[in-house]
Amino acid sequence: MNKKQATCMAAAVLILTTVLAGCKTTDVTTDQTAEQKDSQKSEASKEVAELTFYHRMNTMTDYIDAFVDKYNDEHPNVHITTDLQTDSAVLQARYAAGEDPDIVLGPQSTQYMVDGKYLALDEAMPELVESVKPELVDIVRELTTDHVYRLPTGMGTYGMFYDRTIFKELGIENPDTWEEFLNACRMVKEQKPDVYPFYLEPDNLGHQVYYLPLGLSMLDNGMLPYNKAATKNDQSILRFMEDGYLDLYAERLMEMAEEGLFDKEAAIVGNADTASEGFAQHKIAMMLDGTWWYGDAITQYPEMASYIGFMPIPSIKDDRDAYGSVDYDSCISISATSPYQEELKEFLTAWFDDAGKYCETRKCPCSVKGVEVSWGDKTFVKEVDDVLNNYETGVVQTESPNGFYTAEIANIVEEMLVGSLAPDDFAQTFTDEWNAAYGSK
């Protein structure tokens, strides 16, 4: 081989080596790209978690929709659809049809908890439960299983709202007893005939039965024993027919109706909005409700914040003092049957991370430790605190059987108001429908 041939051979070898090396480099690059593409394809094809968010908070729809829209944008592998239903029977129908919602913002029946519809948060998310004020956790704990299946976003207080302007003008002292309350109503009727002395708000009729007659039973027995009895339908403690409170409530209510101290028609066809409008126009002197109503009302009519007052609940029983009530607000649960457990836990964490903003919008104290919210007029907040600190106070909220929510209780009260149910039959009808909801004979 001459020098020229050797040089050519070396060049050929160099070219071949370079080509092979180039091919090898290209193969590696091609392999890596394929892996990346496979990975990207896998991510892109990952199933989107389609979740339903059932709630009854019609006054919080804007907040909830905005929160969910933002959450969906920030979590491309999750898509949440909100489902507003103001009829409590809809949730029962959902479960009966096997269409369990993934997220439920009230109401959560004890029966659904025991039946395993909701995730036990104290086991699955103990740190989240620990972040909520312990007195509220105690209220919502399911007593037969000793688990926490729901957590409140906020807290509330139930009592008597009143128009400070009307009270000052007529020289009315805040009533503590039922007779003082009736006398205040009579004074308003006599001196301001165009004003409702007392306003019965239809959406609140069922709650009033909890807070007036059943509330006294709970204070008699204590919250835990009474709620435990309610979960077992133990009538030896509940004593719906024996203690006389349901009968007394029906008697008191119809006495007020006969005196014209509230408008029976408005009690059936009105709503929370008409109550807010009435207070805004100084056409309502008093109304029993929870601080959740206050938040909605002053959002609609900000000027009302300067004159809406708050008092304790007058006892329908003559020898009992007025009392106050602590309550949970906006309890939320996640499904135990959904295949998207991790996604639901992540959502619930985000929900409570934003609890302060929720409560600021809702106008109520926050349930999360250390989160302070400016939720109302200073004088009003002071009056609420006075009720809670200086009166007998209980959690006047009884666990009810599945399918017997406040809407069903309100229907019984309405039947009495329109005359299709005799007041003497109120207690028996309530007891019969309660027992039927529990499946009792």
C-alpha positions in Angstrom: 0.0 0.0 0.0 1.5 3.3 -1.0 1.4 6.5 1.0 -1.6 7.8 -1.0 -3.6 4.6 -0.5 -2.8 4.7 3.3 -3.9 8.3 3.5 -7.2 7.5 1.7 -7.8 4.4 3.9 -7.3 6.5 7.1 -9.7 9.1 5.8 -12.3 6.5 5.1 -11.9 5.0 8.5 -12.2 8.5 10.1 -15.3 9.2 8.0 -16.9 5.8 8.9 -16.1 6.3 12.6 -17.6 9.8 12.5 -20.7 8.6 10.8 -21.1 5.7 13.2 -20.5 8.0 16.1 -23.0 10.4 14.6 -25.5 7.5 14.2 -25.0 6.5 17.7 -25.5 10.0 19.0 -28.6 10.3 16.9 -29.9 7.0 18.2 -29.4 8.1 21.8 -31.1 11.4 21.2 -33.9 9.7 19.4 -34.4 7.3 22.3 -34.4 10.2 24.8 -36.9 12.1 22.8 -39.2 9.0 22.6 -39.1 8.6 26.3 -39.9 12.2 26.8 -42.7 12.0 24.3 -44.0 8.9 26.1 -43.9 10.7 29.4 -45.7 13.7 28.0 -48.2 11.5 26.3 -48.8 9.7 29.6 -49.3 13.0 31.5 -51.6 14.3 28.8 -53.7 11.2 28.8 -54.1 11.1 32.6 -57.7 10.9 33.6 -59.3 14.2 34.7 -60.9 13.9 38.1 -64.5 15.0 37.5 -65.9 16.1 40.9 -69.3 17.4 42.0 -69.6 20.1 44.6 -73.1 20.0 46.1 -74.2 22.9 48.3 -77.2 24.8 49.5 -75.5 28.2 50.1 -77.4 30.3 47.6 -76.2 33.5 49.2 -72.6 32.3 48.8 -72.9 31.2 45.2 -70.6 33.9 43.8 -67.8 33.1 46.2 -68.1 29.4 45.7 -68.2 29.6 41.9 -65.2 32.0 41.9 -63.3 29.7 44.2 -64.1 26.6 42.1 -63.2 28.3 38.8 -59.9 29.4 40.2 -59.2 25.9 41.6 -60.0 24.3 38.2 -57.7 26.7 36.4 -54.8 25.9 38.8 -55.4 22.1 38.7 -55.7 20.9 35.1 -56.2 17.3 36.1 -59.3 18.2 38.2 -62.6 19.6 37.1 -65.2 20.5 39.7 -68.8 21.2 38.9 -70.9 23.1 41.4 -74.5 21.9 42.1 -76.6 24.4 44.0 -79.8 22.8 45.4 -81.9 24.7 48.0 -84.2 21.7 48.5 -82.7 19.4 51.2 -84.6 16.4 49.7 -82.4 16.6 46.6 -79.4 15.3 48.5 -81.3 12.4 49.8 -82.4 11.6 46.2 -78.8 11.8 45.0 -77.7 9.1 47.5 -80.7 6.9 46.9 -79.8 6.9 43.2 -76.2 6.1 43.8 -75.1 9.5 42.6 -73.0 10.4 45.6 -71.6 14.0 45.5 -67.9 14.3 45.9 -68.0 17.4 48.1 -71.0 18.4 50.3 -71.3 21.9 51.9 -74.2 21.1 54.3 -76.4 19.4 55.3 -74.8 16.2 56.4 -77.1 13.8 58.0 -75.7 11.5 60.8 -77.1 8.6 58.9 -74.9 9.3 55.9 -71.9 9.5 58.2 -72.6 6.2 59.8 -73.3 4.6 56.4 -69.8 5.5 55.3 -70.8 8.2 52.7 -68.3 10.7 54.1 -64.6 10.4 54.8 -63.5 10.3 58.4 -61.4 13.4 58.5 -59.9 12.8 61.9 -58.2 9.6 60.5 -57.5 10.8 56.9 -56.6 14.5 57.6 -55.8 14.8 61.3 -53.7 18.0 60.8 -56.7 19.7 59.1 -59.0 18.7 62.0 -56.4 20.0 64.5 -56.4 23.4 62.8 -60.1 23.9 63.6 -61.2 25.3 67.0 -61.7 22.3 69.3 -65.2 23.4 70.6 -66.5 23.4 67.0 -64.9 20.0 66.3 -66.7 18.6 69.4 -70.0 19.9 68.1 -69.7 18.2 64.7 -68.2 14.9 65.9 -70.4 12.0 65.1 -71.1 10.5 68.5 -71.8 6.8 67.7 -68.6 6.3 65.8 -66.6 9.1 67.5 -65.3 10.3 64.2 -65.3 13.7 62.5 -66.8 13.5 59.0 -67.4 17.2 58.5 -65.7 20.5 59.5 -67.3 23.9 59.8 -65.8 26.8 57.8 -67.3 29.3 60.2 -69.2 29.6 63.4 -72.5 31.3 64.2 -74.8 32.4 67.1 -78.6 32.1 67.2 -80.7 34.7 68.9 -83.1 37.6 68.6 -82.4 40.4 66.1 -84.0 43.7 66.8 -84.2 47.2 65.3 -82.4 49.5 67.8 -84.0 52.6 66.2 -87.5 51.3 67.0 -86.6 50.1 70.5 -85.1 53.5 71.3 -88.0 55.4 69.9 -90.5 53.4 71.9 -88.4 53.1 75.0 -88.4 49.3 74.9 -86.0 47.5 77.2 -84.4 44.3 75.8 -86.7 41.5 77.0 -85.3 38.5 78.8 -88.5 36.5 79.5 -91.3 35.4 77.2 -93.8 37.7 78.8 -91.4 40.7 78.4 -90.9 39.7 74.8 -94.7 39.6 74.2 -95.1 43.0 75.9 -92.5 44.4 73.6 -94.4 43.0 70.6 -97.7 44.4 71.9 -96.1 47.9 72.3 -94.8 47.9 68.7 -98.2 46.7 67.4 -100.0 49.5 69.3 -97.7 52.4 68.6 -96.4 51.3 65.1 -99.2 49.5 63.3 -97.3 49.4 60.0 -94.4 47.5 61.6 -94.3 43.7 62.1 -93.7 43.3 65.9 -92.1 39.9 65.2 -91.2 38.4 61.8 -91.5 34.7 61.2 -89.2 33.9 58.3 -90.3 30.7 56.4 -86.8 29.5 55.7 -86.2 29.6 59.5 -89.4 27.9 60.8 -87.6 24.6 61.1 -84.7 26.1 62.9 -87.0 27.8 65.5 -88.3 24.4 66.6 -84.7 23.3 67.2 -83.9 26.4 69.2 -87.1 27.0 71.1 -88.6 23.7 72.3 -85.8 21.3 71.5 -83.3 23.8 72.7 -84.7 23.7 76.2 -84.6 19.9 76.2 -80.9 20.0 75.2 -80.1 22.5 77.9 -81.9 20.3 80.4 -79.9 17.2 79.4 -76.7 18.6 78.2 -75.4 18.7 74.6 -73.6 15.4 74.4 -76.3 13.2 76.1 -79.0 14.8 74.1 -77.3 14.4 70.8 -76.3 10.9 71.6 -80.0 10.2 72.3 -80.9 11.8 69.0 -78.6 9.6 67.0 -80.2 6.5 68.6 -83.7 8.0 68.7 -83.7 7.3 72.4 -87.1 8.8 73.5 -86.3 8.1 77.1 -84.1 11.2 76.9 -85.6 13.1 74.0 -89.1 12.8 75.5 -90.8 14.7 72.6 -94.2 13.8 74.0 -93.5 13.8 77.7 -91.6 17.1 78.5 -94.3 19.2 76.9 -91.9 21.6 75.2 -93.3 20.9 71.7 -96.8 21.4 72.9 -95.8 24.6 74.6 -94.1 25.9 71.5 -97.3 25.3 69.4 -99.4 27.0 72.1 -97.1 30.1 72.3 -96.9 30.4 68.5 -100.6 30.3 68.0 -101.2 32.8 70.8 -99.0 35.2 69.0 -100.8 34.6 65.8 -104.2 35.2 67.4 -103.0 38.5 68.8 -101.7 39.5 65.4 -98.1 39.8 66.6 -96.8 38.4 63.4 -98.2 38.0 59.9 -99.2 34.4 59.2 -99.2 34.9 55.5 -95.7 36.3 55.4 -94.6 33.4 57.5 -95.5 31.1 54.6 -94.7 33.1 51.5 -91.8 35.3 52.7 -88.1 34.5 52.8 -84.8 35.8 54.1 -84.7 38.5 51.4 -88.1 39.9 52.5 -86.8 39.8 56.1 -83.8 41.8 55.1 -85.9 44.3 53.1 -88.3 44.7 56.1 -85.5 45.5 58.5 -83.9 47.9 55.9 -87.2 49.8 55.8 -87.7 49.7 59.6 -90.8 47.6 59.1 -89.7 44.7 61.4 -89.0 45.1 65.1 -87.7 41.6 66.0 -86.8 38.3 64.4 -85.2 35.0 65.7 -82.4 33.8 63.4 -78.7 33.1 63.3 -75.8 35.4 62.6 -75.6 33.9 59.1 -78.7 35.9 58.3 -77.0 39.1 59.5 -74.1 38.6 57.1 -76.4 38.2 54.1 -78.6 41.1 55.2 -75.9 43.8 55.7 -74.3 42.7 52.4 -77.6 43.7 50.7 -78.2 46.7 52.9 -75.0 48.0 54.4 -76.7 50.8 56.2 -78.5 48.3 58.4 -75.2 47.5 60.2 -75.6 50.7 62.2 -78.9 49.8 63.8 -79.4 46.0 63.8 -79.1 44.7 67.4 -78.8 41.2 68.9 -80.4 39.7 72.1 -80.6 36.3 73.7 -83.4 33.8 73.0 -86.4 34.3 75.3 -87.5 31.0 76.8 -91.0 29.8 76.0 -91.1 28.4 79.5 -91.9 30.9 82.2 -89.4 29.8 84.8 -86.5 29.7 82.5 -84.1 32.6 81.7 -83.1 33.6 78.2 -80.2 31.8 76.7 -77.8 31.9 73.9 -76.5 29.4 71.3 -73.2 28.6 69.6 -73.5 26.9 66.3 -71.4 25.7 63.5 -71.7 27.3 60.0 -71.0 26.0 56.5 -69.9 22.4 57.3 -68.1 20.7 54.5 -67.5 16.9 53.9 -65.8 14.9 51.2 -66.9 11.5 49.8 -65.5 8.3 51.1 -66.7 6.4 48.0 -65.1 8.6 45.4 -62.1 7.1 43.5 -60.4 10.5 43.7 -59.4 10.6 47.4 -56.2 12.5 47.0 -57.7 15.1 44.8 -60.5 15.6 47.3 -58.1 16.0 50.2 -56.1 18.5 48.3 -59.3 20.5 47.5 -60.3 20.4 51.2 -56.9 21.7 52.3 -57.2 24.6 49.8 -60.8 25.3 51.0 -59.6 25.8 54.6 -56.6 27.8 53.5 -59.1 30.3 52.2 -61.5 30.1 55.2 -60.7 33.6 56.3 -61.9 35.0 53.0 -65.0 32.8 53.0 -66.0 34.0 56.5 -65.3 37.6 55.6 -67.7 37.2 52.7 -70.2 35.2 54.8 -69.9 37.7 57.7 -69.2 35.3 60.5 -66.3 34.3 62.8 -63.8 31.9 61.3 -63.6 28.3 62.5 -59.8 28.1 61.9 -57.5 28.7 64.9 -55.8 32.1 64.8 -57.8 33.5 61.9 -59.6 36.7 62.9 -62.2 38.1 60.6 -63.8 41.6 60.7 -67.3 40.3 60.3 -69.7 42.9 61.6 -70.5 46.2 63.2 -68.6 46.6 66.5 -71.7 47.3 68.6 -73.4 44.2 67.0 -70.4 42.0 67.6 -70.2 43.3 71.2 -73.9 42.3 71.7 -73.3 38.8 70.4 -70.3 38.4 72.7 -72.5 39.6 75.6 -75.1 36.9 74.9 -72.4 34.2 74.7 -70.6 35.4 77.8 -73.4 36.4 80.2 -76.3 34.0 79.5 -76.7 30.2 79.7 -75.3 29.0 76.4 -75.6 25.7 74.6 -75.2 24.2 71.2 -78.9 24.2 70.5 -78.7 22.1 67.4 -80.0 18.5 67.5 -78.9 15.7 65.2 -81.9 14.8 63.0 -82.6 11.6 61.1 -82.0 11.4 57.4 -84.8 12.9 55.4 -86.1 15.0 58.4 -84.4 18.3 57.9 -85.5 21.7 58.9 -87.5 22.1 55.7 -89.7 19.1 56.7 -90.1 20.5 60.2 -91.1 23.9 58.6 -93.8 22.1 56.7 -95.4 20.9 59.9 -95.4 24.5 61.4 -96.9 25.8 58.2 -99.7 23.3 58.4 -100.5 24.6 61.9 -100.4 28.2 60.7 -102.8 27.6 57.9 -105.2 25.7 60.1 -104.8 22.2 58.6 -103.1 20.9 61.8 -104.4 21.6 65.2 -101.9 23.0 67.7 -102.7 20.1 70.1 -101.5 17.7 67.3 -98.2 19.4 66.6 -96.1 17.4 69.1 -97.6 14.1 68.0 -97.1 14.9 64.2 -93.5 16.0 64.8 -92.8 12.8 66.8 -94.5 10.6 64.2 -92.5 12.1 61.3 -89.3 11.9 63.2 -89.8 8.3 64.1 -90.8 7.5 60.5 -87.5 9.0 59.2 -85.7 6.7 61.6 -87.7 3.8 60.4 -89.4 3.3 63.7 -92.8 1.7 64.0 
